[in-house]
């Protein structure tokens, strides 16, 4: 049992969980720096580069909640070990990919493994560190690993791409993944939830169709045509899946997504803030990497150095934001994040920050500051006022929203960029074509600011309290529940 673990063994469990988070987080930041080199090797289009990122985040977003509930049911250590094996195997396959199509497919295998790591690792930490103060410190260390991956990713990726080649960015997952697997088998105890949630296969399928069809329609629309039968079919499938979720999930006794959560303004606000903030991050990294290497002609390492100030500010501001949330609540960090991210986007959109080294550096620093402040209050705001039994599910929805945001950010920003570049040559038309994309990033920052203010006030807290009362109170089952939920 976790209570019987020695302090040394608890630290080893935390280290294993942090190793899994490191390889998953580092994988995305390292990949962004390698995109231009991969595009040249595979002679890929902008949409091809979008798929190398979105194939991963799309599968991750679709399976996070399923992986968490499965781990509660069959055993967290068992699912965590499976995730490490699948993710490491997927990384090896990615390094051997002969073409773009294979790379995208292997990235999806990676994501299946990745979906079993982060949410399950958080459950393992929660059950290992039962004393509140120790648990808070452990989660603080866990959160710091994200900052480390953000700071190290551009440099590690640039160094590997310039010295060895882009395939080497996947090799670094092999030793870390194998070490984490061996340590998990030796030190991580097995645990299960006393009352795990029931599976919801229909809800899970509807989520996959919704996210997959929507992402495909956005990415492929500039090439196939926005009014083409193919794009309209996928858009229609996404709409039908959304309507199906809204109709089916309230009828479940234990739904994949409890729609009653959204009656809480802090929860709804945190969900949309997560989507906007991570959409902004995905678009920012995508545009910056392509601009620095394809337009400015910088090498991968030099481009990574340019993005280091952004990553460093995220690393510095993330723990500061966590302390502010603990002492003063989520409102101030969200307002700071919204202002900084909005100003950064406007500098590129309206003042051509990319043309001036000093302004570009300032915009990168501002964006890193904003993103560093936004992450901690998202989870805090999502679970604010929720009953303890529902807090894990609420946090899982917030985590899923982050991945959905990054998926949609790369899809939308890439589609806008591809539409603009199609009218001119890639190198000469990139800067002008990216202008609307930067306005979208600025709008995402503005949404963080507005929703941060709206979802953290007295009215919002009242809606959270009323929602918590409804969730805690036993409800009489509807006539449909014996058929669909029991």
N, C-alpha and C positions, 0 to 999 in steps of 0.2 A: 504493500500500500504506500501511496505517496507520503503519508505522515511518518512512515518508518525510514525514509531515505535520509542518509547522512547529508550534512551541508555540502560536502565534496561531491557527492553523487548528484545532488540537485543542481550544482553548478555545471556538472558535465552534461546533464539533461538540457540545461539552458544553452550551453555551447553547441550542442547538436542541433537544437531548434534554430539557433542563429545561423549556423552553417547552411541549413536548408534555405533560410530566407536570403542569405547572401548570394547564393548561386542563382536563385530565381530573380532577385532584384538586379544583380549585376548583369545578367543575361540581356535584359532589355536595354540598359544604358550602353553596354558595350556594342550591341548590335547596331544602334543608331549611327555610331561613328563609322561602321563598316559598310553602310548602305551604298555610297557611291562606288566603292571598289567592287562590291557584289553586282551592282547594276552594269558596270563595264564588262565583267566576266561573263555574265549571262545575257548581255545585250537586252536588258529588261526595260520596260516602260515605268513611268511613275506609279501606275496601278500595281505593277509587279512588286515594286518596293513596298507599297502599302500592304500587300498581302503577306509579306515576310513578317511584318509586325502584327497585323490584325488577325492573321490565322492563329497566332498564339494567344493574344488577349481575348479574342472572341471565344475560343474554347475554354479558356480559364474562367471568363465571366459566366459562361453557361453551366459550368460544373462545380463551382465553388461550394454552393449550398448543398448539392448532392453529396460531394465528398465529405463535408462536415457531418451531415446526418448519417452517412454510411459508417464513418469512423465511430460515432457515438454508439452505433448498433453492433458492429462486428469487432470493434477494438481499434483504438487510436494508433497503437504502435504498429499493428498489422497494416493498416492503411498507409501510415507514414512510411514504412519500409517499402511498400509497393510503389508509392510515389517516388521515392529516391531511385529505385531501380528503373522505372519507366522514364523519369526525367534524364537520368544519366545515359540510358540507351538512346533516347531521342537526341541528346546532344552529340553522341558519337555518329548517329545517322546524319545529322545536319552537317557535320564536318566532312562527310563523304558524298554529299548531294551532287549528282552529276548535272543537274539542271534546276531551273527555278521552280518548276512544278514539284519536283522531289523535295526541294528545300521547304516549300510551303507545307507539304504533307508531313515532313519530319518535324516541323515546328509545331504542328498540331499534336503529334505524339508527345513532344516535350510538354505541351500545355496540359495534357491529360495527367502526366506525372506532377506537374506544378500545382494543379488544382488540389492534389492530395497532400501538399506540403504546408503552405502557409496557414490555412484555417485549422488544420489538424495540429500543427505545431503550437498554435495559440491555445488550443484546448489542452494539450499536454502541459504547457507552462501553467495554465490556470489550475490544473489538477495536481501539479507537482508543488507549486508554491501556494500553500493554503493560508499562510499568515498574510493579512492584508498589506503590511508594510513591505514584506519581502516580495510579494507579488507585484506591487507597484514598481519596485526597483528592477525586477526581472523584465517587466513590460517596458520599462524605460530603456534598458539595454537592448531589448528586441527592436524598439523603435529607432535607436541609434544606428543599428545595422543598415537600415534603409538609407540614412544619411551617408554612411560610409560607402555604400554601393553607388550612390549618386555622385559622390566626390571622386571615387576611384574609377568608375566606369569609363568616362571619356579618356582618361590617361592610359588605363590598361588597354582599352580597345585601340586607341591610336598607336600605342607602342607595338602591340601584337600585329596589327594590320600592316604597318610600315615595315616591320622587321621580318615577320614570318608569313603573313598573308591572312586573309579574312577567315579562313577555315580554322585558324588557331583559336579564335574567340570562343569556339565551342569546346576545345580541348580542356580548358581550365575547369570545366564542370566535372570532368572525369575523376581526378584525384580527390576533389572536395566531396563529390557525391559518394564515392566508394568509402572514404574515411567516415562520413556521416552515417552510412549504412552499417559499417562495422561497429561504430560506437552506439548506434541505436540498438543493435542486437545485444550488445553487452550491458548497457547501462539504463536504457529507457524502459520503465515499467509499463505493463499493459494496463489499460483502463477503459471503461465503458460508461455510458450514461445510465443512471438507474432506470430512467424511462425514456428511451430514445424515440424520436419522432418517427411516425410511419412514413414509408416511401410514398411519393406522389409522382408516378411515372408520367401521367398525362400532363401535369403542370410542368414537369421537367422538359418534356417534348415540346410543349408550346413555347417555353423560354428559348430553346435552341432554335426553333423555326423563326421566332420573332427576331432574335439577334442576328442570326445567320442571313436571313432574307434581307433585312434592313441594311446590313453592312454590304452585302453583295450589290444591292441596288445603288447605294451611294458611290461605291468605288468604281463600278463598271459603267455608270451612267455617262460620264464624259466620252467614253469610247463607243458604247453601243447607241447612245442617244437617249436623252431623258424621256422621250415619248415612245421609245421602242417597245414592242410587245414583251420582250424579255424583261426589261426593267420594270414595266408596269405590272407584270406577273409577279415578280419578286416583291415589289412594293405592296401589291394586293395581299400576298401571302403573309407579309409582316403585319398588315392591318388586321387580317382575320385571326392571326395568332394572338394579337393584343386583345381583340374582342373576346376571343375564347378564354384567355386568362381572366379577364374581368368578369366573365359569366360563370366560369367553372370554379375558380379558387374560393369564392365565398361559400360554396356548397360543401367544401371539404371540412371535416372535423379538424384535421391537422394539415393545412395547406402548405405548399412549398413557400408561398409568399402570402402572409396574412395581411390582407388589404386594410384591415382595421388599424394597422400601424400608421397608415398615412393620414389618419385623423389627427395625429400629433403634428403640430406645426414644426417643432424642432426636428422630428424624424424626417418629415417630408423635405424640410429645408436642407438637412444634412445630406439627404439622398441626391437632391438636385445640385447642391454645392459640390459634392464629390464628382458627379458627372461633369460639371463645368470646369472644375479645377484640373481634373485629369485629362479632359479633352484639350484644355489649354496646354498642358504639359506635353501631351502626345504631338500636338500640332507644332509647338515651339521647337521641340527636338528635331522633328522631321524637317521643318523649313530651315533651321539653322545648319543642320548637317549638310543638306544638299547645297545650300548657298555657299558655305565656307569652302567646300571642296570642289563643287562643280562650277561655281561662278568665280570665286576668288582664287581658285586653283591651289588651295592649301593641301598639304598632305594630311593623312588621318591623325597623326600625332599633333601637328600644329593646330588642326581644327579642335582636337580634344583639349588642348591648352586654352583655346579661346572660350570653351564652354566651362572650364574649370571654375571661374568666379561664380557662375550661376550655381554649380553644384556645391561649392564651398559655402555659399550663403545658406543654401538649404540645410547643409550639415550643421551650421552654427545656429540657425534660427529654430530648427525643429525642437531641440530640448528647451529652449527659451519659451517657445509657444506652449509646450507641455506644462511648464511651471506657471505660466500666466493663466492657463485654463484651470489649473488646480487652485490658484489663489484668487482669481478675479472672474472666472467663468469664460465661456468661449467667445463672448461678444467682441472684445478688443482684438484678439488674434485674427478673427474673421474680417474685421474692418481693415486692419493693417494689410492682410493678405489681398483683399479685394482692391484696395487703392493701389498697391504696388504692382499687381498683375495687370490692372487696367492701364496704368501709366506706361508700363513696359510695352504693351501692345500698341498703344497710341504712338509711342516714339518710333516704332517701325512703320506703322500704317500711315501716319501723317507727316513725320519729320525725317523719313528715310535714314533711320539710325544705322542701317547696314553700310551706308556710304562713308560714315565717319567712325574711325576706330574708337575714339573716346566716347561718343554717344552710344555706339554698339556695346561697349564694355559696361557703361552705366545701365543700359537696358537689360543686359544679362544679369547684372547684380540685383537690379530691382525685381526681376522675375524670380530669381533664386530666393530672395528675401520673402516675396509673397508666397511662393510655394512652400517654403519652410514653415511659415506660420499657419498654413491652411490645414495641414494633415491632422494634427492633434485634435483640434476642435471638431473635426468631422465625426469621429467615433464618439466623442463625449456628447455632442449634440444629438446624435442618433439614439443613444441609449438613455438620454436625460428623462427621468421620470418613469422609465419602463420598469415593470416588475422584474425582480432578479431572474426569474425563470425565463423571461423573454429577452433579456439583455444580449445573450449570445446570438440569438436569431437576428436581432436588430443590428448588431455589429457585423454579422455576416452579410446582411443586405447592403450595409455601407461599403464593405469590402468589394462586393460584387459591383456596386455602382462605380467604384474607382476604375475597375477593369472595363466596364461598359463605356465610361467616359473616355478612356484612352483609345479604345477601339473606334468610337465615333469621331474623336478628334482627328486621328490619322486619316480616317475615311473621308470626312468632310473637307479637311484642309487639303488633303491630296487631290480630291475631286475638283475643288476650286482652282488649285494650282494647275492641274492637268488641263482644265478648260481654258485657262489663260495662256498657257504655254503652247497649246495646239494652234493658236493664231500666229505664232512667230517661232523663231528658232529657240532652242532650249536655253542656251547660255545667255543670249541677248534679251530674251523675253522673260526670264525668270523673275527678276526684281519687280517689274511692273505687274506680272501675273500674281505675285505673292501679296500684293497690297491688300486685296479683299480678304485674303486669308488672315493677315495680321489684324484687320478690323474684327474678324470673328473671334480671334484670341482676346482682343481688348473687350469685346462684348461679354465673353465668358468671365473675365475679371470683374466687369461691372455687375454681372449676375451674382458673383460671389459676395460682392459688397452689399448689394441690395438684400439678398436673401439672408446674409449674415446678420444684418440689422433687424430684419423682419422676424427671423426665427429664434432670436435670443432675448426678446423683450418679455414684459409681464403677460401680455395676451398669449404669446406662444407657450409660456410655461403653464398657463391655465389649460390650454388644449392638451398638453402632455399629461397633466394630472388627470383630466377627464378620461383620456384614452387609457391610461394605466388602470383606472378604476374599472373600465369596461373589460379590459383584458384579464384583470385579476378576478372579476366576478364570474362565477359559473353560469354559463348560458344554457338555456334549454335547447336541446338538439332539434334542428329542423327536420322536416319529413324526409329531406334528401340525404341526411347524414348516414342513416343505416345503409343506404345503397352505395354511397361514394366514399365515405370516410371511415367506415368501421369494417 
